[in-house]
């Protein structure tokens, strides 16, 4: 009888192990995928791709105990050799190869050259070969940074007393409403894929006071733009016992500050690979929706065409305005018109044509929508009635408010958009592992 007693320490080393002193001249064992082979004649550089980056190994004719022809790019191998310092190598060291064990070999040539510093492909070719393209060091770095954003979101909110939740993605009713829904049959009953975890987040405020979730959301929007996806990852939180909606903006500012520090310390390598300058988060300006429209109309001589919403061009100009005037990378635009916000958004008591809500723009792109919610049962039903909404299918959601809810609010952040702006891409598909849009269901 054998028993598992926990993880097993392997004798193969990782790149980070070599940062410790004492390995110079030592014989070690490493494994990885062959990223590239540079044959210089009597010497060849065999560069391994490992989870932490690239590791340079050196083949020496007559000294290494195998034939270089035994190695192929994309093969996975286990190498034994001796560690030597080398300033020109990644990490400042290399391994002089002595023996090699081939773990697996490719059976077809690579469809794209992933060893290039930049992939020389179109976005379409990149996405068609996505599992292979993501092996490129720069492509991989984007998603390491994305990992850091999610990690920062989780760690910061845990520190602020939030509870992580996991809500259903199949439902009977949508929180956002509208026609942009993916409809499906659920055991002979009509159902939809959720556009947002909004209803469930609010329900859970009555349980845990502060909750958050990182999960996919689905939008059946027939957009084919550089900023839209039909499935994306939303970073959501909802918090109770707020004074007003500025508590939500303050919490998001804290998350951004925490995350930028985390990225600068734990993801410095990836930031350097992509030449990323992290945005300023020490203070973020706020401006009312109507004032923002007026400011850019005056400064950039632009006519206001839609008084109820911001057009993409207006968002870009607002971002430019606050960068020029205040050197700000982010700006909160507040008090959006009630006409363009969901029924649960709390109206401004001073002027009910506006709501106690906001968007956060990052270099002129909306990455967050949030605000204060209606927590009064009569007020919520009254607003639904004014909008001509039926309560069918909403009974369980409304019952939460019937039995008492604290003042609360929250937000949703588009992870892929935030990553896109941070790493300097201009198409959200570049920062989506496997994009889903109007034309793409694979890979």
PADREN-614661 format. One record per residue (C-alpha): x negated, y, z; residue in three letters. Coordinates in steps of 0.1 Angstrom, whole numbers, plus 5000, padded with zeros to 4 digits. Layout:
N
XYZALA;...
END
This chain:
443
500050005000UNK;498750344990UNK;499850685003UNK;499551034990UNK;498151265016UNK;497851594997UNK;495851754970UNK;492551594960UNK;489351794956UNK;487851734922UNK;484151744914UNK;484651964883UNK;484052334889UNK;486052644880UNK;484552974868UNK;485253144901UNK;483252884919UNK;480053024902UNK;480553364918UNK;479253204950UNK;475453204955UNK;473352894952UNK;474252744919UNK;471252864899UNK;469352564887UNK;472052324900UNK;473552044880UNK;477352084877UNK;480351934860UNK;482952144842UNK;485852074818UNK;487852284793UNK;488852324757UNK;486252414731UNK;487152764721UNK;484452804695UNK;481052654685UNK;478352884672UNK;475652674656UNK;472252854655UNK;470252554643UNK;468152404672UNK;470552574696UNK;474352604696UNK;476652794719UNK;479752594729UNK;482252824745UNK;484852664767UNK;488252814773UNK;489352764809UNK;492252894830UNK;490053174843UNK;488453274810UNK;485553174788UNK;482552974799UNK;479352964778UNK;477552634774UNK;474352574755UNK;473552274733UNK;469752234728UNK;468551994701UNK;466451724716UNK;467451814752UNK;471151764752UNK;471951394753UNK;474451384725UNK;474951494688UNK;476551834682UNK;478551674654UNK;480451494681UNK;482151814692UNK;485051994674UNK;486752324681UNK;490052264701UNK;488751934716UNK;488951904754UNK;485751794770UNK;484051734803UNK;480451864804UNK;477551814828UNK;474652044828UNK;472452294847UNK;473452644856UNK;471252934845UNK;471753314848UNK;472353484814UNK;473453854814UNK;474853824778UNK;477153534786UNK;480653584800UNK;480453604838UNK;476653644836UNK;475753274836UNK;475652974812UNK;475452594815UNK;472652414796UNK;474452094784UNK;473051754792UNK;476051514787UNK;479551544773UNK;482651334776UNK;485351404750UNK;488751384766UNK;490851454735UNK;490351564699UNK;492551774675UNK;493951584645UNK;494451884623UNK;492652214616UNK;493852524636UNK;496652714617UNK;495153044629UNK;491753154642UNK;492353194679UNK;488653254687UNK;488653594671UNK;488753884695UNK;491954014678UNK;494353774660UNK;494253874623UNK;497853774617UNK;501153934612UNK;503553924642UNK;505753674623UNK;502753434618UNK;501853484655UNK;505353394666UNK;505653104642UNK;502452954658UNK;503153084693UNK;501852794714UNK;498552814695UNK;498353194692UNK;498753234730UNK;495353054734UNK;493653364721UNK;491953554750UNK;493753884744UNK;497153724739UNK;496653534771UNK;495653844790UNK;498954014783UNK;500853734802UNK;498353724830UNK;499154094835UNK;502854014833UNK;502353744860UNK;500854024881UNK;503854244877UNK;506253964888UNK;503953874917UNK;503854234928UNK;507654254926UNK;508053944948UNK;505254024973UNK;506354384978UNK;510054304983UNK;509254015006UNK;507354275027UNK;510354505027UNK;512654235041UNK;514354115009UNK;515553755004UNK;514953584970UNK;518153444955UNK;518953244924UNK;522353314907UNK;524253124880UNK;523653214843UNK;526953064831UNK;530053244843UNK;533653314835UNK;533353694836UNK;530653944827UNK;529454214851UNK;528754454823UNK;531754394801UNK;531854484764UNK;531754274733UNK;528054184735UNK;528553844751UNK;527353494742UNK;530453294745UNK;530552914750UNK;532852634758UNK;532352494793UNK;534252164796UNK;537152294776UNK;537152634793UNK;535852964779UNK;532653084795UNK;529853334789UNK;526053364794UNK;525553634821UNK;524353974809UNK;523254054845UNK;523353904880UNK;525154214892UNK;528254064907UNK;526253794926UNK;523654044938UNK;526354254953UNK;528053954969UNK;524753854985UNK;524254205000UNK;527054105023UNK;525053805033UNK;521353905035UNK;521554295033UNK;518554295008UNK;518154044979UNK;516254014947UNK;515953784917UNK;513653734887UNK;515553554860UNK;516753554824UNK;519653764812UNK;521453734778UNK;522654014756UNK;524453934723UNK;523454264708UNK;522954274671UNK;519954494673UNK;516854424653UNK;514554684669UNK;511054674685UNK;512654724719UNK;515554474720UNK;515654104728UNK;518653884731UNK;517153704761UNK;514753884785UNK;513553854820UNK;515154094845UNK;513654194878UNK;516654274899UNK;517154384935UNK;520154504955UNK;519954654990UNK;522554755016UNK;522855035042UNK;521455295019UNK;521855665025UNK;522255734988UNK;520855624954UNK;517555794960UNK;516755504984UNK;516755274954UNK;514455504934UNK;512055524964UNK;511955144967UNK;511155114930UNK;508355374934UNK;506955164962UNK;507054854941UNK;505155024913UNK;502555164936UNK;502054824952UNK;501854654918UNK;499354894903UNK;496954824933UNK;497454454929UNK;496654464892UNK;493654684896UNK;492154434922UNK;493254094911UNK;493654144873UNK;490754374866UNK;489354124840UNK;492554124820UNK;492954494822UNK;489354534808UNK;490054284780UNK;493054484768UNK;491454824777UNK;494454914799UNK;494655234819UNK;497155184847UNK;499855454849UNK;500055704877UNK;502555614904UNK;501655844934UNK;504656064926UNK;507356024900UNK;509456324889UNK;513256314888UNK;515556514865UNK;519256514860UNK;520556364828UNK;522156684815UNK;519056894824UNK;516756644807UNK;518656674775UNK;518657054777UNK;514857074784UNK;513856864754UNK;516457034732UNK;514857374740UNK;511257264739UNK;511357054708UNK;514157254690UNK;516356944689UNK;520156954687UNK;522056764713UNK;524256514693UNK;525556284720UNK;526356444754UNK;527056104770UNK;523955904764UNK;520255924756UNK;519155834721UNK;515755654718UNK;514255974703UNK;515456174732UNK;513955924757UNK;510655954738UNK;510756334740UNK;511656334777UNK;508656114783UNK;506456354762UNK;507856654781UNK;507056524815UNK;503656394804UNK;502756744790UNK;504256944818UNK;503456724849UNK;501056454836UNK;503656204846UNK;503755854831UNK;507155774846UNK;510255994851UNK;513555914868UNK;516556044848UNK;519556064872UNK;523256134872UNK;524255954840UNK;527856024827UNK;530455794842UNK;531755724807UNK;528555534799UNK;528155354832UNK;529855034844UNK;532955054866UNK;531154964898UNK;528855264895UNK;529655524922UNK;530755864908UNK;529156174921UNK;531456324947UNK;530556674935UNK;531556594899UNK;533156264890UNK;532156294853UNK;528656194865UNK;527455894885UNK;524955844913UNK;522755634889UNK;519455664871UNK;517155524845UNK;513455504848UNK;511555594817UNK;507955484812UNK;506155674784UNK;509555754770UNK;511055404771UNK;513855304794UNK;512555014816UNK;515055034845UNK;518755104851UNK;520055134886UNK;522055334911UNK;524555334940UNK;527555104937UNK;531155154949UNK;531554974982UNK;535055074991UNK;537754824980UNK;540455084972UNK;537955304953UNK;536755004932UNK;540354904923UNK;541255264916UNK;538355304891UNK;539254974874UNK;542855094870UNK;541755424856UNK;539755244830UNK;542655014821UNK;540754704834UNK;542554394845UNK;541654204877UNK;541953864860UNK;538853674867UNK;537553934891UNK;539453814922UNK;536453664939UNK;534253964932UNK;536854204946UNK;537453984976UNK;533954064988UNK;534854434991UNK;538254355006UNK;536454205036UNK;533954485040UNK;530654585024UNK;527954835034UNK;526855125012UNK;524554964987UNK;522854994954UNK;520254834932UNK;518554804898UNK;517354584870UNK;513854614854UNK;513154474819UNK;509954274825UNK;508954254788UNK;509454624782UNK;507454714813UNK;504654484801UNK;504754624766UNK;504354984777UNK;501554894802UNK;499454704777UNK;500054944748UNK;502054724724UNK;504754874702UNK;506954564699UNK;508554384728UNK;508154054711UNK;504354094716UNK;504854064754UNK;507553784753UNK;506253434755UNK;508853284732UNK;511153564719UNK;514753514712UNK;516253774688UNK;518653784658UNK;516553544637UNK;514453344661UNK;515453034681UNK;512152854678UNK;509552774691UNK;
END
